[in-house]
Amino acid sequence: MTAGIYAARQRLQTLLITKSFGGQIARKAVGIENYPGFEKISGLDLINTFEKQLRQHDVAFEEDSARKVEKSDQDFLVHTASKKTFKAKSVIIASGADPRPLEIPGEKEFIGRGVSYCVTCDAPLFANKKVAVVGGGNAGFEAALFLSKWAEKIYIFESGLKVKADEIVQTKAQETGKIEIFTSVSLQEILGDKFVKSITYRKGQTDQIESLSVDGLFVEIGSQPATSFLGDLVEFNQKDEIMFNPKTMQTKTPGLFVAGDVSEVIFKQIVVAAGEGAKAAMSVSNYLQDRKG
């Protein structure tokens, strides 16, 4: 959205292709306290603010998702899920990242029936119930804090020896009196009938398997970049993130730029992604000017 705003300000004819606004911010950011200009704001409210500003500019929108990008002479062809094709002189890839799955038995079977990757979407469904959150980082703790408004009990599962969340977030979790933390554990299986009923987990390196009754499970173990539609137009690092020139945000393919969590940028933060979107759009403007010259 930031790239769209800056592209429009550069008087570039701009099309934004997206299935929905918000990405990870809307799905996962419960309470944001580190975005300049807001002492605290929810992910949905921040996204709504971005979208309102974006729609004040001359930007076209296509409710769709990219399935393939290819180079055609000096231009690009973007093919979408609805079998449309758009031609562009330059493209910015800001497709972000998708939730990383656990890859354990029962996970796929119970998606939407107790297994969730979006706490802001599904937390109210677990009023007065017991739920587990997998992931002991800030995202996991923030999800647990959000769930504490509804759920009777929340269990946080962390595979490492200790949780990675900031101390201030851990303190807030303790103060709820509803959150219990398990460390050095790995989930083995999700069980149930129509809905999730329990999970099994292994303690440390032992062979001891234990069971815990829960009504739902939220996965907060990170994300993986959404890059499958780009083929060999870009170079990837070992994490499948797109490599780029940090001065311009341009990939190995002239005219193809990147911004946000889909890139190899170290710091996955909203303010960083917004800054990259602005830089990418201004770099596109320079690239197109050079082409004219």
C-alpha positions as CSV (number, residue, x, y, z in Angstrom):
1,M,0.0,0.0,0.0
2,T,2.9,2.4,0.7
3,A,4.4,1.5,-2.7
4,G,1.0,2.3,-4.3
5,I,0.8,5.7,-2.5
6,Y,4.3,6.7,-3.6
7,A,3.9,5.4,-7.2
8,A,0.7,7.5,-7.5
9,R,2.5,10.6,-6.1
10,Q,5.1,10.0,-8.8
11,R,2.3,10.2,-11.4
12,L,2.8,6.6,-12.5
13,Q,-0.1,4.6,-13.9
14,T,-0.4,2.1,-11.1
15,L,-2.3,-1.2,-10.6
16,L,-2.4,-2.9,-7.2
17,I,-3.2,-6.6,-7.4
18,T,-4.3,-8.2,-4.1
19,K,-6.7,-10.7,-2.7
20,S,-7.3,-8.6,0.4
21,F,-5.8,-5.7,2.2
22,G,-3.7,-6.2,5.3
23,G,-1.6,-9.3,5.0
24,Q,0.1,-10.4,8.1
25,I,-0.8,-7.1,9.9
26,A,-4.5,-7.7,9.6
27,R,-4.1,-11.5,10.5
28,K,-1.7,-11.3,13.3
29,A,-0.9,-7.8,14.6
30,V,-3.2,-7.5,17.6
31,G,-1.8,-4.4,19.4
32,I,0.9,-2.3,17.6
33,E,2.9,0.0,19.9
34,N,6.0,0.7,17.8
35,Y,4.6,2.4,14.7
36,P,5.4,6.1,14.7
37,G,2.4,8.4,15.2
38,F,0.4,5.9,17.2
39,E,1.0,5.1,20.8
40,K,-1.1,1.9,20.3
41,I,-3.3,0.8,17.5
42,S,-4.7,-2.5,16.3
43,G,-3.5,-4.1,13.1
44,L,-6.9,-3.8,11.5
45,D,-7.2,-0.1,12.4
46,L,-3.7,0.6,11.1
47,I,-4.5,-1.2,7.8
48,N,-7.8,0.7,7.5
49,T,-5.8,4.0,7.9
50,F,-3.4,2.9,5.2
51,E,-6.2,1.9,2.8
52,K,-8.1,5.1,3.3
53,Q,-5.1,7.1,2.4
54,L,-4.3,4.9,-0.6
55,R,-7.8,5.2,-2.0
56,Q,-7.4,9.0,-2.1
57,H,-4.8,8.5,-4.9
58,D,-5.2,7.5,-8.5
59,V,-4.5,3.8,-8.1
60,A,-6.4,1.0,-9.8
61,F,-7.2,-2.2,-7.9
62,E,-7.6,-5.8,-8.9
63,E,-9.0,-8.3,-6.4
64,D,-6.9,-11.2,-7.4
65,S,-3.6,-12.9,-6.8
66,A,-0.5,-13.3,-9.0
67,R,0.2,-16.8,-10.2
68,K,3.1,-16.1,-12.6
69,V,5.3,-13.2,-13.6
70,E,7.3,-13.3,-16.8
71,K,9.5,-11.0,-18.8
72,S,8.3,-10.1,-22.3
73,D,10.9,-8.1,-24.2
74,Q,11.3,-4.9,-22.1
75,D,8.0,-5.4,-20.3
76,F,6.4,-7.8,-17.8
77,L,3.4,-10.0,-18.0
78,V,1.5,-10.7,-14.7
79,H,-0.8,-13.7,-14.8
80,T,-3.4,-14.0,-12.1
81,A,-5.5,-16.8,-10.4
82,S,-8.6,-15.6,-12.4
83,K,-6.7,-16.2,-15.6
84,K,-6.2,-12.5,-16.4
85,T,-3.0,-11.1,-17.7
86,F,-1.7,-7.6,-17.1
87,K,1.2,-5.9,-19.0
88,A,3.5,-3.6,-17.1
89,K,6.8,-1.7,-17.6
90,S,7.8,-2.4,-14.1
91,V,6.7,-4.6,-11.2
92,I,7.0,-4.3,-7.4
93,I,6.7,-7.7,-5.6
94,A,5.3,-7.0,-2.1
95,S,3.5,-10.3,-1.6
96,G,4.7,-10.7,2.0
97,A,4.7,-14.1,3.7
98,D,2.3,-16.9,4.5
99,P,2.0,-18.6,7.9
100,R,4.5,-21.4,8.4
101,P,2.6,-24.7,9.1
102,L,3.6,-27.2,11.8
103,E,3.5,-30.1,9.4
104,I,2.2,-32.6,11.9
105,P,-0.6,-35.2,11.7
106,G,-4.1,-33.6,12.2
107,E,-3.1,-30.1,11.2
108,K,-4.5,-29.9,7.7
109,E,-7.6,-32.0,8.7
110,F,-8.6,-29.5,11.4
111,I,-8.0,-26.2,9.7
112,G,-11.1,-24.2,10.3
113,R,-12.2,-26.8,12.9
114,G,-10.0,-25.8,15.8
115,V,-6.7,-25.1,14.0
116,S,-6.1,-21.4,13.1
117,Y,-3.4,-19.1,11.9
118,C,-5.3,-15.9,12.6
119,V,-6.0,-15.0,16.2
120,T,-7.8,-11.7,15.3
121,C,-10.1,-13.7,13.0
122,D,-11.0,-16.6,15.3
123,A,-10.3,-15.7,19.0
124,P,-14.0,-15.0,19.7
125,L,-14.9,-18.6,18.7
126,F,-13.1,-19.9,21.8
127,A,-15.0,-18.1,24.5
128,N,-14.7,-20.0,27.8
129,K,-12.6,-22.7,26.1
130,K,-9.1,-24.0,26.5
131,V,-6.6,-23.3,23.6
132,A,-3.0,-23.8,22.8
133,V,-0.7,-21.4,21.1
134,V,2.4,-22.8,19.4
135,G,5.3,-20.4,19.4
136,G,7.1,-18.6,22.3
137,G,8.0,-15.4,20.4
138,N,6.3,-12.0,20.5
139,A,3.7,-13.2,18.0
140,G,2.8,-16.2,20.2
141,F,2.5,-14.2,23.4
142,E,0.5,-11.4,21.7
143,A,-1.9,-14.1,20.3
144,A,-2.2,-15.5,23.8
145,L,-2.9,-12.1,25.3
146,F,-5.6,-11.5,22.7
147,L,-7.1,-14.9,23.4
148,S,-7.2,-14.1,27.1
149,K,-10.2,-11.8,26.5
150,W,-12.2,-14.9,25.6
151,A,-10.6,-18.2,26.5
152,E,-10.7,-19.8,29.9
153,K,-7.1,-21.1,29.6
154,I,-4.2,-20.6,27.2
155,Y,-1.2,-22.8,26.9
156,I,1.9,-21.5,25.1
157,F,4.2,-24.2,23.6
158,E,7.8,-23.3,22.8
159,S,10.3,-25.9,21.4
160,G,13.3,-24.1,22.8
161,L,14.7,-24.0,26.3
162,K,13.1,-20.6,26.9
163,V,10.6,-18.3,25.3
164,K,11.9,-15.5,23.0
165,A,9.2,-12.9,23.7
166,D,10.1,-9.5,25.1
167,E,10.1,-9.2,28.9
168,I,7.3,-6.7,28.8
169,V,5.1,-9.0,26.9
170,Q,5.9,-11.9,29.2
171,T,5.0,-9.8,32.2
172,K,1.6,-9.0,30.7
173,A,1.0,-12.7,30.0
174,Q,1.7,-13.5,33.7
175,E,-0.7,-10.8,34.9
176,T,-3.6,-12.4,33.1
177,G,-3.5,-15.5,35.3
178,K,-4.8,-17.5,32.4
179,I,-1.6,-18.3,30.5
180,E,0.7,-21.3,31.2
181,I,4.0,-21.8,29.4
182,F,5.6,-25.1,28.3
183,T,9.2,-25.0,27.0
184,S,11.4,-27.7,25.5
185,V,8.3,-29.4,24.0
186,S,7.4,-30.4,20.4
187,L,3.9,-31.0,19.2
188,Q,3.3,-34.5,17.8
189,E,-0.3,-34.7,16.7
190,I,-3.7,-32.9,16.8
191,L,-6.6,-35.1,17.6
192,G,-10.4,-34.8,17.5
193,D,-13.6,-35.8,15.7
194,K,-15.6,-32.9,14.1
195,F,-13.4,-30.4,16.0
196,V,-10.1,-30.4,17.9
197,K,-10.3,-32.2,21.2
198,S,-6.6,-32.7,22.2
199,I,-3.0,-32.5,21.3
200,T,0.0,-34.7,22.0
201,Y,3.5,-33.4,22.6
202,R,7.0,-34.7,23.4
203,K,9.0,-33.4,26.3
204,G,12.6,-32.5,25.4
205,Q,14.6,-35.3,23.8
206,T,12.8,-38.0,25.8
207,D,10.4,-40.6,24.4
208,Q,7.7,-39.4,26.8
209,I,4.5,-38.4,25.0
210,E,1.9,-36.5,26.9
211,S,-1.7,-35.5,26.0
212,L,-3.5,-32.2,26.7
213,S,-7.2,-31.5,26.2
214,V,-7.8,-28.3,24.2
215,D,-10.5,-27.0,22.0
216,G,-8.3,-25.1,19.6
217,L,-4.7,-24.5,18.5
218,F,-3.2,-21.3,17.1
219,V,0.0,-21.6,15.1
220,E,2.5,-18.7,15.6
221,I,5.8,-20.2,14.5
222,G,6.7,-17.6,11.9
223,S,6.1,-17.3,8.2
224,Q,7.5,-18.3,4.8
225,P,7.9,-15.8,1.9
226,A,5.2,-16.0,-0.8
227,T,7.6,-16.3,-3.8
228,S,6.5,-19.4,-5.7
229,F,5.1,-17.4,-8.7
230,L,8.4,-15.7,-9.6
231,G,10.5,-18.6,-11.1
232,D,14.0,-17.6,-12.2
233,L,13.3,-13.9,-12.5
234,V,14.8,-13.4,-9.0
235,E,17.5,-15.0,-6.9
236,F,16.6,-16.6,-3.6
237,N,18.5,-17.0,-0.4
238,Q,18.4,-20.2,1.7
239,K,15.1,-19.1,3.3
240,D,13.5,-18.6,-0.2
241,E,13.5,-14.8,0.4
242,I,14.2,-12.6,-2.6
243,M,17.7,-11.1,-2.9
244,F,17.9,-7.4,-4.0
245,N,20.0,-4.3,-4.3
246,P,19.5,-2.5,-0.9
247,K,20.1,0.9,-2.6
248,T,17.2,0.5,-5.1
249,M,15.2,-2.6,-4.0
250,Q,15.7,-3.9,-7.5
251,T,16.1,-7.7,-8.1
252,K,18.5,-9.3,-10.5
253,T,15.9,-8.5,-13.3
254,P,15.9,-4.9,-14.4
255,G,12.5,-3.4,-13.7
256,L,11.5,-5.9,-11.1
257,F,11.6,-4.6,-7.6
258,V,10.7,-6.0,-4.1
259,A,9.5,-4.7,-0.8
260,G,8.5,-6.1,2.6
261,D,8.8,-9.5,4.2
262,V,9.1,-11.3,0.9
263,S,12.6,-9.9,0.7
264,E,15.8,-10.9,2.5
265,V,15.6,-7.8,4.8
266,I,16.6,-8.9,8.3
267,F,14.1,-6.9,10.3
268,K,10.5,-8.0,9.6
269,Q,8.8,-4.9,11.0
270,I,5.8,-2.9,9.7
271,V,7.7,0.4,9.6
272,V,10.6,-1.3,7.7
273,A,8.2,-2.8,5.1
274,A,6.5,0.6,4.6
275,G,9.9,2.3,4.1
276,E,10.9,-0.3,1.6
277,G,7.6,0.1,-0.3
278,A,8.3,3.9,-0.6
279,K,11.9,3.2,-1.7
280,A,10.8,0.7,-4.3
281,A,8.2,3.0,-5.8
282,M,10.7,5.9,-6.1
283,S,13.2,3.5,-7.7
284,V,10.6,2.5,-10.2
285,S,10.1,6.1,-11.1
286,N,13.9,6.5,-11.7
287,Y,14.0,3.3,-13.7
288,L,11.2,4.4,-16.0
289,Q,12.8,7.9,-16.5
290,D,16.1,6.2,-17.4
291,R,14.2,4.1,-20.0
292,K,12.8,7.1,-21.6
293,G,16.2,8.7,-21.8
